Amino acid sequence: MTFDTSCLFGPFAEIERLSLPDTRLSPPFEGVLGVFYTKLVTKADEDSRWFADNVGSPHEHGALDLCCGGGRSVLELAKKGWRVTGVDRSVTQLSAARTLLSGAGEDVSDRVSLVRGDVTSLALSRTFGAVVIGGLSLTLFDVDRRSEVLASARRHLRDGGRLLFDYVPVAVGEQNSEATMVFPVRTTKRTGFVLVGARREPRRRRQLTNLYAELVAEDGHTSRALTGFEFRLTPYPELEAELAGHEFVVTGIEREQVDGLDDAASPFGTRQYVTAEVAA
């Protein structure tokens, strides 16, 4: 398994065409780039804290975190006293979550269960007081699979429970934007860099994220990794209709600037937090 290389743009597409020696096309969120991406997003905890602050008081039936990734929201919810079940299909991400939780103390980590599974077909044979889908994960799915994720959320949410998630909206008249950043990397055995780029294409309703790493070992050997993935940009009215199709009614929306830059200048755009409940 690799990824759809059609999501590569600019320098990342050129790197892929070069076919440089020892270049691994890595599945998103796996391998060395998966570890790097998790460390990068873990430094920003605004989203996980928002979920923990808005999920309400701990429920006796606990919370379910779908696409839990490296465990940021799982940890924040557990700190608030929730018993949390985190689900993700990525071995790399679940390993990162276990590492994160190991430093939290047993009083917190003992409240958490991590499960490897596909959130679109998940069947845990129980329901929860809250369901969280963080990390903009819902926007990684196309419309059909996103419907399956929402169906899974509804299937596991108790009546009266709360669904919380974040997504990437798109504004009328918004123009394309693009940015690339370089991060130096130094470990005990390798040095190098990771190139991270984002390209926002509102008319095509997508936001592309690309990562490329070059790491040099002590013996001079260079290994390379390349990956990319796509966030779907969805106008709010369409998202609201999708939620209604799964018996959810929106009860709250909050907007957050992802990187502190003006919308027009930043391909990273904004995120919106949504709170929903099962319609009466």
C-alpha positions as CSV (number, residue, x, y, z in Angstrom):
1,M,0.0,0.0,0.0
2,T,1.3,3.5,-0.9
3,F,-1.0,6.5,-1.7
4,D,-2.5,8.2,-4.7
5,T,0.3,10.2,-6.2
6,S,-2.1,12.5,-8.0
7,C,-2.3,14.4,-4.7
8,L,1.4,15.5,-5.1
9,F,2.0,19.0,-6.3
10,G,4.9,21.4,-7.1
11,P,8.3,20.2,-5.8
12,F,6.8,17.0,-4.3
13,A,5.5,16.0,-7.7
14,E,8.9,16.7,-9.3
15,I,10.6,14.6,-6.6
16,E,8.4,11.7,-7.3
17,R,9.2,12.0,-11.1
18,L,12.9,12.0,-10.4
19,S,12.7,8.5,-8.9
20,L,15.7,9.2,-6.6
21,P,17.5,6.1,-5.1
22,D,16.0,4.6,-2.0
23,T,12.8,6.7,-2.1
24,R,9.8,5.1,-0.4
25,L,6.3,6.1,-1.3
26,S,4.9,5.9,2.2
27,P,1.2,5.5,3.1
28,P,-0.1,8.6,4.9
29,F,0.5,8.6,8.7
30,E,2.8,5.6,8.5
31,G,6.6,5.1,8.7
32,V,9.0,7.9,9.4
33,L,6.8,10.6,7.9
34,G,3.9,9.3,10.0
35,V,6.0,9.7,13.2
36,F,7.1,13.2,12.1
37,Y,3.6,14.3,11.3
38,T,2.3,13.1,14.6
39,K,5.1,14.9,16.5
40,L,4.3,18.0,14.5
41,V,0.6,18.1,15.2
42,T,1.1,17.1,18.8
43,K,2.8,20.4,19.4
44,A,-0.5,22.1,18.7
45,D,-3.0,21.1,21.3
46,E,-5.8,23.7,20.8
47,D,-8.1,21.2,19.0
48,S,-7.7,18.4,21.6
49,R,-8.2,20.9,24.5
50,W,-11.3,22.2,22.7
51,F,-12.9,18.8,22.6
52,A,-12.1,18.1,26.3
53,D,-13.5,21.5,27.3
54,N,-16.7,21.1,25.2
55,V,-17.6,17.4,25.6
56,G,-19.3,18.0,29.0
57,S,-18.9,16.2,32.3
58,P,-17.6,12.6,32.2
59,H,-20.4,10.1,31.3
60,E,-20.7,6.7,32.9
61,H,-20.6,5.1,29.4
62,G,-17.4,6.9,28.5
63,A,-16.2,8.5,25.2
64,L,-15.2,7.1,21.8
65,D,-12.4,8.8,19.8
66,L,-12.7,7.7,16.2
67,C,-9.4,8.2,14.2
68,C,-7.6,8.8,17.5
69,G,-4.2,9.1,15.8
70,G,-1.4,9.8,18.2
71,G,-3.8,10.1,21.1
72,R,-3.9,13.8,21.8
73,S,-7.7,14.0,22.3
74,V,-7.7,10.7,24.1
75,L,-5.2,12.1,26.6
76,E,-7.1,15.3,27.2
77,L,-10.4,13.5,27.7
78,A,-8.8,11.1,30.1
79,K,-7.3,14.0,32.0
80,K,-10.9,15.4,32.4
81,G,-11.9,12.1,34.0
82,W,-13.4,10.4,31.0
83,R,-13.0,6.7,30.3
84,V,-12.0,6.7,26.6
85,T,-11.8,4.2,23.8
86,G,-9.5,5.3,21.0
87,V,-9.8,3.7,17.6
88,D,-7.4,4.0,14.6
89,R,-6.3,1.7,11.8
90,S,-2.6,2.8,11.9
91,V,-0.1,0.8,13.8
92,T,2.3,3.8,13.7
93,Q,-0.4,6.2,15.2
94,L,-1.5,3.7,17.9
95,S,2.2,3.2,18.9
96,A,2.6,7.0,19.2
97,A,-0.6,7.2,21.3
98,R,0.8,4.5,23.7
99,T,4.0,6.5,24.0
100,L,2.1,9.7,24.7
101,L,-0.1,8.0,27.4
102,S,2.9,6.3,29.1
103,G,4.0,9.7,30.3
104,A,0.7,10.7,31.7
105,G,0.6,8.7,34.8
106,E,-1.4,5.5,35.6
107,D,-4.4,7.5,37.0
108,V,-4.9,8.9,33.5
109,S,-3.6,6.0,31.2
110,D,-5.7,3.4,33.1
111,R,-8.8,5.2,31.8
112,V,-7.9,4.6,28.1
113,S,-8.3,1.6,25.8
114,L,-6.8,1.7,22.3
115,V,-8.3,-0.4,19.5
116,R,-6.9,-1.0,16.0
117,G,-9.8,-1.0,13.6
118,D,-11.5,0.6,10.6
119,V,-13.8,3.3,11.8
120,T,-16.1,3.0,8.8
121,S,-17.1,-0.6,9.7
122,L,-16.6,-0.5,13.5
123,A,-18.9,-2.5,15.6
124,L,-18.0,-2.4,19.3
125,S,-21.3,-3.8,20.6
126,R,-21.7,-0.9,23.0
127,T,-22.6,2.8,23.0
128,F,-20.9,5.8,24.5
129,G,-21.9,9.1,26.1
130,A,-19.8,11.1,23.6
131,V,-18.0,10.5,20.2
132,V,-15.1,12.6,19.1
133,I,-13.6,12.8,15.6
134,G,-10.5,15.1,15.8
135,G,-7.5,16.0,13.7
136,L,-9.6,17.0,10.8
137,S,-10.0,13.3,10.2
138,L,-13.6,13.5,8.9
139,T,-12.4,15.6,6.0
140,L,-9.9,12.8,4.9
141,F,-12.9,10.7,3.7
142,D,-14.8,11.1,0.4
143,V,-18.5,11.7,0.7
144,D,-19.5,8.0,0.6
145,R,-16.9,6.9,3.2
146,R,-17.6,10.0,5.3
147,S,-21.2,8.8,5.4
148,E,-20.0,5.5,6.8
149,V,-17.9,7.3,9.5
150,L,-21.0,9.3,10.5
151,A,-23.1,6.1,10.6
152,S,-20.5,4.6,12.8
153,A,-20.6,7.6,15.1
154,R,-24.4,7.4,15.3
155,R,-24.2,3.6,15.9
156,H,-22.0,4.1,18.9
157,L,-23.5,7.2,20.4
158,R,-26.2,6.9,23.1
159,D,-29.4,8.9,22.7
160,G,-28.7,12.2,24.5
161,G,-25.0,11.9,23.8
162,R,-22.8,14.4,22.0
163,L,-20.8,14.2,18.7
164,L,-17.8,16.6,18.4
165,F,-15.6,17.0,15.4
166,D,-13.6,19.5,13.4
167,Y,-13.5,20.1,9.6
168,V,-12.1,22.4,6.9
169,P,-14.8,24.8,5.5
170,V,-14.6,26.6,2.2
171,A,-15.6,30.2,1.6
172,V,-17.4,31.5,-1.5
173,G,-14.8,33.2,-3.8
174,E,-11.8,31.8,-2.0
175,Q,-8.7,31.7,-4.1
176,N,-6.0,29.0,-4.4
177,S,-3.0,29.3,-2.0
178,E,0.2,27.3,-1.5
179,A,3.0,27.2,1.1
180,T,6.0,25.0,1.8
181,M,8.1,24.7,5.0
182,V,11.4,23.0,5.9
183,F,12.0,21.3,9.2
184,P,15.6,20.1,10.1
185,V,15.8,16.7,11.7
186,R,18.5,15.3,13.9
187,T,18.4,12.0,15.7
188,T,21.1,9.9,17.3
189,K,21.7,8.0,14.1
190,R,20.4,10.2,11.2
191,T,20.3,13.9,10.2
192,G,18.4,15.6,7.4
193,F,15.2,17.4,6.8
194,V,11.4,17.1,6.2
195,L,9.7,19.3,3.6
196,V,6.1,20.0,4.4
197,G,3.7,21.6,1.9
198,A,0.1,22.5,1.6
199,R,-1.9,23.6,-1.4
200,R,-5.5,24.7,-1.1
201,E,-7.8,24.5,-4.2
202,P,-11.2,25.8,-3.2
203,R,-12.8,25.3,-6.6
204,R,-11.8,21.7,-6.6
205,R,-12.9,21.5,-2.9
206,R,-9.6,20.0,-1.7
207,Q,-6.6,20.9,0.4
208,L,-3.5,18.9,-0.3
209,T,-0.8,18.1,2.3
210,N,2.6,16.7,1.1
211,L,5.6,15.5,3.1
212,Y,9.1,14.6,1.9
213,A,12.0,13.4,4.0
214,E,15.7,13.0,3.3
215,L,17.7,11.4,6.1
216,V,21.4,10.7,6.1
217,A,22.8,7.8,8.2
218,E,26.2,7.8,9.9
219,D,27.6,5.8,7.0
220,G,26.5,8.4,4.5
221,H,23.6,6.5,3.1
222,T,20.6,8.6,2.3
223,S,17.0,7.3,2.7
224,R,14.0,9.2,1.3
225,A,10.3,9.0,2.0
226,L,7.4,10.8,0.2
227,T,3.7,10.9,1.0
228,G,0.6,13.0,0.5
229,F,-3.0,13.2,1.4
230,E,-6.1,15.2,0.7
231,F,-8.6,17.1,2.9
232,R,-12.0,17.6,1.4
233,L,-13.4,21.1,1.6
234,T,-17.1,21.1,2.3
235,P,-19.5,24.1,2.5
236,Y,-21.3,24.1,5.8
237,P,-24.9,23.6,4.4
238,E,-23.8,20.4,2.7
239,L,-22.1,19.2,5.9
240,E,-25.3,20.0,7.9
241,A,-27.4,18.0,5.4
242,E,-25.0,15.0,5.7
243,L,-25.3,15.1,9.5
244,A,-29.1,15.3,9.3
245,G,-29.1,12.2,7.2
246,H,-27.6,10.4,10.2
247,E,-30.1,11.9,12.7
248,F,-27.7,14.5,13.9
249,V,-28.6,18.2,14.5
250,V,-25.9,20.8,15.0
251,T,-26.0,22.5,18.4
252,G,-22.8,24.6,18.1
253,I,-20.1,25.8,15.7
254,E,-16.8,27.5,16.6
255,R,-14.2,28.8,14.2
256,E,-10.5,28.6,14.7
257,Q,-7.6,29.9,12.6
258,V,-5.3,27.0,12.2
259,D,-2.0,28.8,11.8
260,G,-2.8,32.4,12.8
261,L,-2.5,33.8,9.3
262,D,-5.0,35.6,7.2
263,D,-7.2,33.2,5.2
264,A,-6.3,34.7,1.9
265,A,-2.5,34.2,2.6
266,S,-2.6,30.8,4.1
267,P,-3.2,27.4,2.4
268,F,-3.7,25.9,5.8
269,G,-6.9,27.9,6.1
270,T,-9.2,27.6,9.1
271,R,-10.9,24.8,11.0
272,Q,-14.4,24.8,12.5
273,Y,-15.4,22.8,15.5
274,V,-18.9,21.3,15.4
275,T,-21.0,20.0,18.2
276,A,-24.0,17.9,17.3
277,E,-26.6,15.7,19.1
278,V,-29.1,13.1,18.0
279,A,-32.3,14.8,16.8
280,A,-35.2,14.4,19.1
